[in-house]
Amino acid sequence: MLSPSRLGSLVGQGAWGHHLLQVVTTDSTNRLLLQWGRQFPQPLPPGTVLVSTRQRAGQGQHGRVWHSEPGGLYLSVWLGSPPLRHSLLELTLTLAWGVVDSLRQKLGIPLRLKWPNDLVVVDEQCPGSLRKLGGLLVQSRFGERGQLLGLVAGVGVNVNNPVPAGGIALAEILGSRQDSTAVAAWVLQGMERGFQIWLQEGFAPVRSRYEAWTVKPQVQWLPGEASATVLGLAEDGRLRVQTPGGQILVLSPDQVRLSYQASLASGPSFPPE
């Protein structure tokens, strides 16, 4: 469990994490917070954080299961029903950028991004491979008339927990056990900063910085194509790829899957458009 008093002092009065809910275990903090957000026992203030020591069915991109063993950080933030002036993909990218920016500054680790929502480091034993430190998932609930009823952003970060093959924890990167409450504060500070940017201007203000930290992954799956080359990001955050026949496609996350093998040549990860 996190220390509520320490978390409150680290994030500051009124910041994300000042209102904290904690459970020992749940299937998914995102699912539970979407349920509680409007009913617990009154609507929760935006920025309320739900933390679980363990998740039985943590979720990742494409419905993948996120292994959530004790010792990791598993939290979701209730975002309420903000105006959707910019897309939820842009929100995902901007939040992920905020988390990476904060952890790089606070911990001094070479954390990078794998589009759209993975936090990764390069495998020192196999430089072309990536190891996953964490991930971020934005989920929403809409009413029958299309109105936004609730929005949550969930984050999982391997801190001191055992990890599956292909994963890595902060304790391994830094060589010692880490303070989960401090890590939670840094994650929340990065997310809140990213959220405020998205509310006002979308993904555009951080696009170049997101791309600077993004690995250039290989395409693992693309319907109708045996292979494709990743070119970079479109202005709205979608992925630009080129097929062997020279066709340029602009894809959302549900249209393509990327592997954990990447080109790590020096210079910007993505070339300019």
C-alpha positions, 0 to 999 in steps of 0.5 A: 500500500502507498502512504497517503500522507507522503503521497499527498505531500509529494504531489501537493494540495489539490494535485492528482493523488491528493484524493486517494483510494486503495484496495488490496486486489481487484480485477482492473483498477480502470474498470473499478474506477469507471464504475465508482467514478459516478457512484462512490457514494457521490461523484468523485472529484477529477484527479482521484486516484485508485491504487491496487496492490494486485490486479487479477485482470489488468488490461493492456493494448489490444486486450492483452493481459498486464501481469500485476504481481505485488510490488508493482504500481497499478493505479488509475486516475478518474478524469471525469467528463472533460470536453473532447476537443482532442482525440483520446489517442492524443490523450494517451500519447500525451499522458505517456509522454508526461510519465516518461518525462517525469521518470527520466528527470527524477530517476535518470533512467534512459526510458523510452516510448513504444507507440502508442502507450508502452514505457520501454528500455533497450535490452543491454544484452540484446540492443535490438530488443526492448524490455517493457517497464510499464504501460498506460491505457485510457478507457471511457464510458459513453451514454446512449446519446453519445455523451461522455459519462466518464474517463479514466487513465490507468498506468502499470509500472514494474517497480519491485515486482517479479516480471514476465519474460520481456519485462523489467522493473525499476529495482533491476534498472537501478540496482535496489528496491524503490519507494513505490509512493515516490514513484507513484507521485512522479507518475501522477505529476507527469500524467497531470502535466500531460493531461493539462496540455491535452486539454488545452492544445492536444498532442501537438505541443509535445509531439516532437519530444514524444518522437525524440524518445520513441523507438522505431519498432518493426511492424508485427501485424498489418492486415493485408500486408506481409510487412511494412516500414514505420515512417513516423507519426501523423499530426494527430498521433496516428502511425505512418507506415509504408508498404512494400508497394510504396503506399503510405498508410496512416493507422490507429492503434487497432489497425496495426501491432508493433513488435518489441524489436526496434531500430535504434540507430542514432539520431531522431527515432522518426524522420521528419515528414 
